[in-house]
Amino acid sequence: MKFLILIFLMNSSSGKIVRNEKFLPRFLTPEEKARMNEIGEYLIKGPPPGSPVRTPAEYERVQCVFFRWPYSSWNSIWRDMIREVCEVAKAYIITAYASDTSSIKSYLEQGGVNTDSVRFLITSTNSVWIRDYGPWNIYVENDTLSIVDLIYNRPRPQDDSFPSKLGQMWGLDVYLPDLTHPGGNFMVDGNGTGFSTDLIYEENSGMTPQEIAQAMKDYLGLDQFVTVPKIYYEYTGHIDIFAKILNDTLVMVGEYDDPNDPNYARLNAIADSISHVQNLDGKYFKVVRMVMPESFSPWNNTGATYLNSLFVNGKILVPIYNLPEDPEALQTYQQALPDYEVVGIDCQDMVGSGGAVHCVTMGFAPYDFTPPQIVHTPLQDTPISYWPLTVYSEVFDNLKVHRVYLTYNINHLDSTSLRMFNIMGTDSFQAQFSGNVNVGDSVFYRIFAIDGAFNRTYLPQNGYFAFEIKSAVRIAEKEKKNNMRIYFSKSSLFFSLPESDNFKIDLYGVSGRKIKTLNFNLKSGKTEIYFRDLKSGTYFVNLKSKNYMKRMKILSLKGGD
């Protein structure tokens, strides 16, 4: 369901749409400070999706990056960023006037931009700070791309309504929580953990921390929401000034060299606190430090920062300022992210504005979210004599699988995360449980895979599989009962089942396109399912029932009719 309201500023005498041409800084203007009561009045709040939700991380693949054309002296900075983005994704430029698109496109081409990858959105906005007001993507059940429209913490109605307008233009569901939260104060790991500064409590003083955490879970799928203190003197109070999630286990935090700087101790404390946070797979976040070149102070609350960077499909665009620390900052990124292309963007003209690269860009996730597909038959209750168990899974994807992990705990105690190793020449991966167990212990586990574009899949999607450690005598009868055999030959699936079961069978071509879905109620004993119209070639078959789950790669040797 969509919950949208479109807002335009109307001239009371002419009835025409009015666009505010005045450049607005990231901070509040004196006029806006008198209109703070208007914040949040522009949108109709609505309920959450009501089903499992995942917010992708910024380092995951994007289909495009949004820019609001600046109409200022920053045009060359936008051109430098758009040139880099257009090499690996589309750039969507927001402008109020269709008549401007030709001149913008010409200007970009003069700077070497591949404008074949440039698109325009003709709509009115108030400011360039799209990170703070732009659309947050979520994937709802069945990997359906949707938008969350958080309340912008500025009385800028055209900015605040942009995500909902975009949802209407692109036919996407939009969910609107009653939560003020600018995007620059938000970072997620893609696995259910989010970070912000304690500014979120100030801006939502009518809610308890527990209510805020619940909203994060309901609308954004965050099972863990972590807040850290704001740093001293910096105007925005946003986390993207001094911290950045680099991948699912690594966070970059700023660092000052001068022990007398009040932010020296504060950033050290923040780095230490993040290093004591476990992600939802039970692994502690590692922290890498980044030099902070210019201190924020009572006299200068817009110091330079290298943390205000943008991920885009294998690149990271880093603000630089023609300062001595620039080379060190770029090298730190390259050492932390050796597989990325690190690109410096000269932002010295923006340093006094309250933001840099990250603040004026917003990535948008792909429609065709194609995470790896994990196939695994859940483990049954197991005799203690079989411990330690080896876990097997198959992982399929159109892109090369990058990593596969097994995460587990015993009796809900400390979690362990193990890398699953590929069985050479196959799609199978394996890992072995470790640790001491006793009869009656319960083991909870799940498997997740990450591909080369940082798409990820968890099995199960929520929660864990579970099995109990049993004695050898008690387990023997159950093992016998659950004995079954399923195999493919020529153009038929053969089943040998110990008991009746309902099977769903999905057939895919090698391209990943689903060919057909079949449902069968199979009786115990032997059954053959013949694919009469199956042409010769390679296929994938997904089998699923209450007792069985498997993906098979099959070779049909019979031509179709």
Secondary structure as a PSIPRED ss2 file (coil, helix, strand):
# PSIPRED VFORMAT (PSIPRED V4.0)

   1 M C   1.000  0.000  0.000
   2 K C   1.000  0.000  0.000
   3 F C   1.000  0.000  0.000
   4 L C   1.000  0.000  0.000
   5 I C   1.000  0.000  0.000
   6 L C   1.000  0.000  0.000
   7 I C   1.000  0.000  0.000
   8 F C   1.000  0.000  0.000
   9 L C   1.000  0.000  0.000
  10 M E   0.000  0.000  1.000
  11 N C   1.000  0.000  0.000
  12 S C   1.000  0.000  0.000
  13 S C   1.000  0.000  0.000
  14 S C   1.000  0.000  0.000
  15 G C   1.000  0.000  0.000
  16 K C   1.000  0.000  0.000
  17 I E   0.000  0.000  1.000
  18 V C   1.000  0.000  0.000
  19 R C   1.000  0.000  0.000
  20 N C   1.000  0.000  0.000
  21 E C   1.000  0.000  0.000
  22 K C   1.000  0.000  0.000
  23 F C   1.000  0.000  0.000
  24 L C   1.000  0.000  0.000
  25 P C   1.000  0.000  0.000
  26 R C   1.000  0.000  0.000
  27 F C   1.000  0.000  0.000
  28 L C   1.000  0.000  0.000
  29 T C   1.000  0.000  0.000
  30 P H   0.000  1.000  0.000
  31 E H   0.000  1.000  0.000
  32 E H   0.000  1.000  0.000
  33 K H   0.000  1.000  0.000
  34 A C   1.000  0.000  0.000
  35 R C   1.000  0.000  0.000
  36 M H   0.000  1.000  0.000
  37 N H   0.000  1.000  0.000
  38 E H   0.000  1.000  0.000
  39 I C   1.000  0.000  0.000
  40 G C   1.000  0.000  0.000
  41 E C   1.000  0.000  0.000
  42 Y C   1.000  0.000  0.000
  43 L C   1.000  0.000  0.000
  44 I C   1.000  0.000  0.000
  45 K C   1.000  0.000  0.000
  46 G C   1.000  0.000  0.000
  47 P C   1.000  0.000  0.000
  48 P C   1.000  0.000  0.000
  49 P C   1.000  0.000  0.000
  50 G C   1.000  0.000  0.000
  51 S C   1.000  0.000  0.000
  52 P C   1.000  0.000  0.000
  53 V C   1.000  0.000  0.000
  54 R E   0.000  0.000  1.000
  55 T C   1.000  0.000  0.000
  56 P C   1.000  0.000  0.000
  57 A C   1.000  0.000  0.000
  58 E C   1.000  0.000  0.000
  59 Y C   1.000  0.000  0.000
  60 E C   1.000  0.000  0.000
  61 R C   1.000  0.000  0.000
  62 V C   1.000  0.000  0.000
  63 Q C   1.000  0.000  0.000
  64 C E   0.000  0.000  1.000
  65 V E   0.000  0.000  1.000
  66 F E   0.000  0.000  1.000
  67 F E   0.000  0.000  1.000
  68 R E   0.000  0.000  1.000
  69 W C   1.000  0.000  0.000
  70 P C   1.000  0.000  0.000
  71 Y C   1.000  0.000  0.000
  72 S C   1.000  0.000  0.000
  73 S C   1.000  0.000  0.000
  74 W C   1.000  0.000  0.000
  75 N H   0.000  1.000  0.000
  76 S H   0.000  1.000  0.000
  77 I H   0.000  1.000  0.000
  78 W H   0.000  1.000  0.000
  79 R H   0.000  1.000  0.000
  80 D H   0.000  1.000  0.000
  81 M H   0.000  1.000  0.000
  82 I H   0.000  1.000  0.000
  83 R H   0.000  1.000  0.000
  84 E H   0.000  1.000  0.000
  85 V H   0.000  1.000  0.000
  86 C C   1.000  0.000  0.000
  87 E C   1.000  0.000  0.000
  88 V C   1.000  0.000  0.000
  89 A C   1.000  0.000  0.000
  90 K E   0.000  0.000  1.000
  91 A E   0.000  0.000  1.000
  92 Y E   0.000  0.000  1.000
  93 I E   0.000  0.000  1.000
  94 I E   0.000  0.000  1.000
  95 T E   0.000  0.000  1.000
  96 A C   1.000  0.000  0.000
  97 Y C   1.000  0.000  0.000
  98 A H   0.000  1.000  0.000
  99 S H   0.000  1.000  0.000
 100 D H   0.000  1.000  0.000
 101 T H   0.000  1.000  0.000
 102 S H   0.000  1.000  0.000
 103 S H   0.000  1.000  0.000
 104 I H   0.000  1.000  0.000
 105 K H   0.000  1.000  0.000
 106 S H   0.000  1.000  0.000
 107 Y H   0.000  1.000  0.000
 108 L H   0.000  1.000  0.000
 109 E H   0.000  1.000  0.000
 110 Q H   0.000  1.000  0.000
 111 G C   1.000  0.000  0.000
 112 G C   1.000  0.000  0.000
 113 V C   1.000  0.000  0.000
 114 N C   1.000  0.000  0.000
 115 T H   0.000  1.000  0.000
 116 D H   0.000  1.000  0.000
 117 S H   0.000  1.000  0.000
 118 V E   0.000  0.000  1.000
 119 R E   0.000  0.000  1.000
 120 F E   0.000  0.000  1.000
 121 L E   0.000  0.000  1.000
 122 I E   0.000  0.000  1.000
 123 T C   1.000  0.000  0.000
 124 S C   1.000  0.000  0.000
 125 T C   1.000  0.000  0.000
 126 N C   1.000  0.000  0.000
 127 S C   1.000  0.000  0.000
 128 V C   1.000  0.000  0.000
 129 W C   1.000  0.000  0.000
 130 I H   0.000  1.000  0.000
 131 R H   0.000  1.000  0.000
 132 D H   0.000  1.000  0.000
 133 Y H   0.000  1.000  0.000
 134 G C   1.000  0.000  0.000
 135 P C   1.000  0.000  0.000
 136 W E   0.000  0.000  1.000
 137 N E   0.000  0.000  1.000
 138 I E   0.000  0.000  1.000
 139 Y E   0.000  0.000  1.000
 140 V E   0.000  0.000  1.000
 141 E H   0.000  1.000  0.000
 142 N H   0.000  1.000  0.000
 143 D H   0.000  1.000  0.000
 144 T E   0.000  0.000  1.000
 145 L E   0.000  0.000  1.000
 146 S E   0.000  0.000  1.000
 147 I E   0.000  0.000  1.000
 148 V E   0.000  0.000  1.000
 149 D C   1.000  0.000  0.000
 150 L C   1.000  0.000  0.000
 151 I E   0.000  0.000  1.000
 152 Y C   1.000  0.000  0.000
 153 N C   1.000  0.000  0.000
 154 R C   1.000  0.000  0.000
 155 P C   1.000  0.000  0.000
 156 R C   1.000  0.000  0.000
 157 P H   0.000  1.000  0.000
 158 Q H   0.000  1.000  0.000
 159 D H   0.000  1.000  0.000
 160 D H   0.000  1.000  0.000
 161 S C   1.000  0.000  0.000
 162 F H   0.000  1.000  0.000
 163 P H   0.000  1.000  0.000
 164 S H   0.000  1.000  0.000
 165 K H   0.000  1.000  0.000
 166 L H   0.000  1.000  0.000
 167 G H   0.000  1.000  0.000
 168 Q H   0.000  1.000  0.000
 169 M H   0.000  1.000  0.000
 170 W H   0.000  1.000  0.000
 171 G C   1.000  0.000  0.000
 172 L C   1.000  0.000  0.000
 173 D C   1.000  0.000  0.000
 174 V E   0.000  0.000  1.000
 175 Y E   0.000  0.000  1.000
 176 L C   1.000  0.000  0.000
 177 P C   1.000  0.000  0.000
 178 D C   1.000  0.000  0.000
 179 L C   1.000  0.000  0.000
 180 T E   0.000  0.000  1.000
 181 H C   1.000  0.000  0.000
 182 P C   1.000  0.000  0.000
 183 G H   0.000  1.000  0.000
 184 G H   0.000  1.000  0.000
 185 N H   0.000  1.000  0.000
 186 F C   1.000  0.000  0.000
 187 M E   0.000  0.000  1.000
 188 V E   0.000  0.000  1.000
 189 D C   1.000  0.000  0.000
 190 G C   1.000  0.000  0.000
 191 N C   1.000  0.000  0.000
 192 G C   1.000  0.000  0.000
 193 T E   0.000  0.000  1.000
 194 G E   0.000  0.000  1.000
 195 F E   0.000  0.000  1.000
 196 S E   0.000  0.000  1.000
 197 T E   0.000  0.000  1.000
 198 D C   1.000  0.000  0.000
 199 L H   0.000  1.000  0.000
 200 I H   0.000  1.000  0.000
 201 Y H   0.000  1.000  0.000
 202 E H   0.000  1.000  0.000
 203 E H   0.000  1.000  0.000
 204 N C   1.000  0.000  0.000
 205 S C   1.000  0.000  0.000
 206 G C   1.000  0.000  0.000
 207 M C   1.000  0.000  0.000
 208 T C   1.000  0.000  0.000
 209 P H   0.000  1.000  0.000
 210 Q H   0.000  1.000  0.000
 211 E H   0.000  1.000  0.000
 212 I H   0.000  1.000  0.000
 213 A H   0.000  1.000  0.000
 214 Q H   0.000  1.000  0.000
 215 A H   0.000  1.000  0.000
 216 M H   0.000  1.000  0.000
 217 K H   0.000  1.000  0.000
 218 D H   0.000  1.000  0.000
 219 Y H   0.000  1.000  0.000
 220 L H   0.000  1.000  0.000
 221 G C   1.000  0.000  0.000
 222 L C   1.000  0.000  0.000
 223 D C   1.000  0.000  0.000
 224 Q E   0.000  0.000  1.000
 225 F E   0.000  0.000  1.000
 226 V E   0.000  0.000  1.000
 227 T E   0.000  0.000  1.000
 228 V E   0.000  0.000  1.000
 229 P C   1.000  0.000  0.000
 230 K C   1.000  0.000  0.000
 231 I C   1.000  0.000  0.000
 232 Y C   1.000  0.000  0.000
 233 Y C   1.000  0.000  0.000
 234 E C   1.000  0.000  0.000
 235 Y C   1.000  0.000  0.000
 236 T C   1.000  0.000  0.000
 237 G C   1.000  0.000  0.000
 238 H C   1.000  0.000  0.000
 239 I H   0.000  1.000  0.000
 240 D H   0.000  1.000  0.000
 241 I H   0.000  1.000  0.000
 242 F C   1.000  0.000  0.000
 243 A E   0.000  0.000  1.000
 244 K E   0.000  0.000  1.000
 245 I E   0.000  0.000  1.000
 246 L E   0.000  0.000  1.000
 247 N E   0.000  0.000  1.000
 248 D C   1.000  0.000  0.000
 249 T C   1.000  0.000  0.000
 250 L E   0.000  0.000  1.000
 251 V E   0.000  0.000  1.000
 252 M E   0.000  0.000  1.000
 253 V E   0.000  0.000  1.000
 254 G E   0.000  0.000  1.000
 255 E E   0.000  0.000  1.000
 256 Y C   1.000  0.000  0.000
 257 D C   1.000  0.000  0.000
 258 D C   1.000  0.000  0.000
 259 P C   1.000  0.000  0.000
 260 N C   1.000  0.000  0.000
 261 D C   1.000  0.000  0.000
 262 P H   0.000  1.000  0.000
 263 N H   0.000  1.000  0.000
 264 Y H   0.000  1.000  0.000
 265 A H   0.000  1.000  0.000
 266 R H   0.000  1.000  0.000
 267 L H   0.000  1.000  0.000
 268 N H   0.000  1.000  0.000
 269 A H   0.000  1.000  0.000
 270 I H   0.000  1.000  0.000
 271 A H   0.000  1.000  0.000
 272 D H   0.000  1.000  0.000
 273 S H   0.000  1.000  0.000
 274 I H   0.000  1.000  0.000
 275 S H   0.000  1.000  0.000
 276 H C   1.000  0.000  0.000
 277 V C   1.000  0.000  0.000
 278 Q E   0.000  0.000  1.000
 279 N C   1.000  0.000  0.000
 280 L C   1.000  0.000  0.000
 281 D C   1.000  0.000  0.000
 282 G C   1.000  0.000  0.000
 283 K C   1.000  0.000  0.000
 284 Y E   0.000  0.000  1.000
 285 F C   1.000  0.000  0.000
 286 K E   0.000  0.000  1.000
 287 V E   0.000  0.000  1.000
 288 V E   0.000  0.000  1.000
 289 R E   0.000  0.000  1.000
 290 M E   0.000  0.000  1.000
 291 V E   0.000  0.000  1.000
 292 M C   1.000  0.000  0.000
 293 P C   1.000  0.000  0.000
 294 E C   1.000  0.000  0.000
 295 S C   1.000  0.000  0.000
 296 F C   1.000  0.000  0.000
 297 S E   0.000  0.000  1.000
 298 P C   1.000  0.000  0.000
 299 W C   1.000  0.000  0.000
 300 N E   0.000  0.000  1.000
 301 N C   1.000  0.000  0.000
 302 T C   1.000  0.000  0.000
 303 G C   1.000  0.000  0.000
 304 A C   1.000  0.000  0.000
 305 T C   1.000  0.000  0.000
 306 Y C   1.000  0.000  0.000
 307 L C   1.000  0.000  0.000
 308 N C   1.000  0.000  0.000
 309 S C   1.000  0.000  0.000
 310 L E   0.000  0.000  1.000
 311 F E   0.000  0.000  1.000
 312 V E   0.000  0.000  1.000
 313 N C   1.000  0.000  0.000
 314 G C   1.000  0.000  0.000
 315 K E   0.000  0.000  1.000
 316 I E   0.000  0.000  1.000
 317 L E   0.000  0.000  1.000
 318 V E   0.000  0.000  1.000
 319 P E   0.000  0.000  1.000
 320 I E   0.000  0.000  1.000
 321 Y C   1.000  0.000  0.000
 322 N C   1.000  0.000  0.000
 323 L C   1.000  0.000  0.000
 324 P C   1.000  0.000  0.000
 325 E C   1.000  0.000  0.000
 326 D H   0.000  1.000  0.000
 327 P H   0.000  1.000  0.000
 328 E H   0.000  1.000  0.000
 329 A H   0.000  1.000  0.000
 330 L H   0.000  1.000  0.000
 331 Q H   0.000  1.000  0.000
 332 T H   0.000  1.000  0.000
 333 Y H   0.000  1.000  0.000
 334 Q H   0.000  1.000  0.000
 335 Q H   0.000  1.000  0.000
 336 A H   0.000  1.000  0.000
 337 L C   1.000  0.000  0.000
 338 P C   1.000  0.000  0.000
 339 D C   1.000  0.000  0.000
 340 Y C   1.000  0.000  0.000
 341 E E   0.000  0.000  1.000
 342 V E   0.000  0.000  1.000
 343 V E   0.000  0.000  1.000
 344 G E   0.000  0.000  1.000
 345 I E   0.000  0.000  1.000
 346 D E   0.000  0.000  1.000
 347 C C   1.000  0.000  0.000
 348 Q C   1.000  0.000  0.000
 349 D C   1.000  0.000  0.000
 350 M C   1.000  0.000  0.000
 351 V C   1.000  0.000  0.000
 352 G C   1.000  0.000  0.000
 353 S C   1.000  0.000  0.000
 354 G C   1.000  0.000  0.000
 355 G C   1.000  0.000  0.000
 356 A C   1.000  0.000  0.000
 357 V C   1.000  0.000  0.000
 358 H H   0.000  1.000  0.000
 359 C H   0.000  1.000  0.000
 360 V H   0.000  1.000  0.000
 361 T C   1.000  0.000  0.000
 362 M E   0.000  0.000  1.000
 363 G E   0.000  0.000  1.000
 364 F E   0.000  0.000  1.000
 365 A C   1.000  0.000  0.000
 366 P C   1.000  0.000  0.000
 367 Y C   1.000  0.000  0.000
 368 D C   1.000  0.000  0.000
 369 F C   1.000  0.000  0.000
 370 T C   1.000  0.000  0.000
 371 P C   1.000  0.000  0.000
 372 P C   1.000  0.000  0.000
 373 Q E   0.000  0.000  1.000
 374 I E   0.000  0.000  1.000
 375 V E   0.000  0.000  1.000
 376 H C   1.000  0.000  0.000
 377 T C   1.000  0.000  0.000
 378 P C   1.000  0.000  0.000
 379 L C   1.000  0.000  0.000
 380 Q C   1.000  0.000  0.000
 381 D C   1.000  0.000  0.000
 382 T E   0.000  0.000  1.000
 383 P E   0.000  0.000  1.000
 384 I H   0.000  1.000  0.000
 385 S H   0.000  1.000  0.000
 386 Y H   0.000  1.000  0.000
 387 W C   1.000  0.000  0.000
 388 P C   1.000  0.000  0.000
 389 L C   1.000  0.000  0.000
 390 T E   0.000  0.000  1.000
 391 V E   0.000  0.000  1.000
 392 Y E   0.000  0.000  1.000
 393 S E   0.000  0.000  1.000
 394 E E   0.000  0.000  1.000
 395 V E   0.000  0.000  1.000
 396 F E   0.000  0.000  1.000
 397 D C   1.000  0.000  0.000
 398 N C   1.000  0.000  0.000
 399 L C   1.000  0.000  0.000
 400 K C   1.000  0.000  0.000
 401 V E   0.000  0.000  1.000
 402 H E   0.000  0.000  1.000
 403 R E   0.000  0.000  1.000
 404 V E   0.000  0.000  1.000
 405 Y E   0.000  0.000  1.000
 406 L E   0.000  0.000  1.000
 407 T E   0.000  0.000  1.000
 408 Y E   0.000  0.000  1.000
 409 N E   0.000  0.000  1.000
 410 I E   0.000  0.000  1.000
 411 N C   1.000  0.000  0.000
 412 H C   1.000  0.000  0.000
 413 L C   1.000  0.000  0.000
 414 D C   1.000  0.000  0.000
 415 S C   1.000  0.000  0.000
 416 T E   0.000  0.000  1.000
 417 S E   0.000  0.000  1.000
 418 L E   0.000  0.000  1.000
 419 R E   0.000  0.000  1.000
 420 M C   1.000  0.000  0.000
 421 F E   0.000  0.000  1.000
 422 N E   0.000  0.000  1.000
 423 I C   1.000  0.000  0.000
 424 M C   1.000  0.000  0.000
 425 G C   1.000  0.000  0.000
 426 T C   1.000  0.000  0.000
 427 D C   1.000  0.000  0.000
 428 S E   0.000  0.000  1.000
 429 F E   0.000  0.000  1.000
 430 Q E   0.000  0.000  1.000
 431 A E   0.000  0.000  1.000
 432 Q E   0.000  0.000  1.000
 433 F C   1.000  0.000  0.000
 434 S C   1.000  0.000  0.000
 435 G C   1.000  0.000  0.000
 436 N C   1.000  0.000  0.000
 437 V C   1.000  0.000  0.000
 438 N C   1.000  0.000  0.000
 439 V C   1.000  0.000  0.000
 440 G C   1.000  0.000  0.000
 441 D C   1.000  0.000  0.000
 442 S E   0.000  0.000  1.000
 443 V E   0.000  0.000  1.000
 444 F E   0.000  0.000  1.000
 445 Y E   0.000  0.000  1.000
 446 R E   0.000  0.000  1.000
 447 I E   0.000  0.000  1.000
 448 F E   0.000  0.000  1.000
 449 A E   0.000  0.000  1.000
 450 I E   0.000  0.000  1.000
 451 D E   0.000  0.000  1.000
 452 G C   1.000  0.000  0.000
 453 A C   1.000  0.000  0.000
 454 F C   1.000  0.000  0.000
 455 N C   1.000  0.000  0.000
 456 R E   0.000  0.000  1.000
 457 T E   0.000  0.000  1.000
 458 Y E   0.000  0.000  1.000
 459 L E   0.000  0.000  1.000
 460 P C   1.000  0.000  0.000
 461 Q C   1.000  0.000  0.000
 462 N C   1.000  0.000  0.000
 463 G C   1.000  0.000  0.000
 464 Y C   1.000  0.000  0.000
 465 F E   0.000  0.000  1.000
 466 A E   0.000  0.000  1.000
 467 F E   0.000  0.000  1.000
 468 E E   0.000  0.000  1.000
 469 I E   0.000  0.000  1.000
 470 K E   0.000  0.000  1.000
 471 S C   1.000  0.000  0.000
 472 A H   0.000  1.000  0.000
 473 V H   0.000  1.000  0.000
 474 R H   0.000  1.000  0.000
 475 I H   0.000  1.000  0.000
 476 A H   0.000  1.000  0.000
 477 E H   0.000  1.000  0.000
 478 K H   0.000  1.000  0.000
 479 E H   0.000  1.000  0.000
 480 K H   0.000  1.000  0.000
 481 K H   0.000  1.000  0.000
 482 N C   1.000  0.000  0.000
 483 N C   1.000  0.000  0.000
 484 M C   1.000  0.000  0.000
 485 R E   0.000  0.000  1.000
 486 I E   0.000  0.000  1.000
 487 Y E   0.000  0.000  1.000
 488 F E   0.000  0.000  1.000
 489 S E   0.000  0.000  1.000
 490 K C   1.000  0.000  0.000
 491 S C   1.000  0.000  0.000
 492 S E   0.000  0.000  1.000
 493 L E   0.000  0.000  1.000
 494 F E   0.000  0.000  1.000
 495 F E   0.000  0.000  1.000
 496 S E   0.000  0.000  1.000
 497 L E   0.000  0.000  1.000
 498 P C   1.000  0.000  0.000
 499 E C   1.000  0.000  0.000
 500 S C   1.000  0.000  0.000
 501 D E   0.000  0.000  1.000
 502 N E   0.000  0.000  1.000
 503 F E   0.000  0.000  1.000
 504 K E   0.000  0.000  1.000
 505 I E   0.000  0.000  1.000
 506 D E   0.000  0.000  1.000
 507 L E   0.000  0.000  1.000
 508 Y E   0.000  0.000  1.000
 509 G E   0.000  0.000  1.000
 510 V C   1.000  0.000  0.000
 511 S C   1.000  0.000  0.000
 512 G C   1.000  0.000  0.000
 513 R C   1.000  0.000  0.000
 514 K E   0.000  0.000  1.000
 515 I E   0.000  0.000  1.000
 516 K E   0.000  0.000  1.000
 517 T E   0.000  0.000  1.000
 518 L E   0.000  0.000  1.000
 519 N E   0.000  0.000  1.000
 520 F E   0.000  0.000  1.000
 521 N E   0.000  0.000  1.000
 522 L E   0.000  0.000  1.000
 523 K C   1.000  0.000  0.000
 524 S C   1.000  0.000  0.000
 525 G E   0.000  0.000  1.000
 526 K E   0.000  0.000  1.000
 527 T E   0.000  0.000  1.000
 528 E E   0.000  0.000  1.000
 529 I E   0.000  0.000  1.000
 530 Y E   0.000  0.000  1.000
 531 F C   1.000  0.000  0.000
 532 R C   1.000  0.000  0.000
 533 D C   1.000  0.000  0.000
 534 L C   1.000  0.000  0.000
 535 K C   1.000  0.000  0.000
 536 S C   1.000  0.000  0.000
 537 G E   0.000  0.000  1.000
 538 T E   0.000  0.000  1.000
 539 Y E   0.000  0.000  1.000
 540 F E   0.000  0.000  1.000
 541 V E   0.000  0.000  1.000
 542 N E   0.000  0.000  1.000
 543 L E   0.000  0.000  1.000
 544 K E   0.000  0.000  1.000
 545 S C   1.000  0.000  0.000
 546 K C   1.000  0.000  0.000
 547 N C   1.000  0.000  0.000
 548 Y C   1.000  0.000  0.000
 549 M E   0.000  0.000  1.000
 550 K E   0.000  0.000  1.000
 551 R E   0.000  0.000  1.000
 552 M E   0.000  0.000  1.000
 553 K E   0.000  0.000  1.000
 554 I E   0.000  0.000  1.000
 555 L E   0.000  0.000  1.000
 556 S E   0.000  0.000  1.000
 557 L C   1.000  0.000  0.000
 558 K C   1.000  0.000  0.000
 559 G C   1.000  0.000  0.000
 560 G C   1.000  0.000  0.000
 561 D C   1.000  0.000  0.000
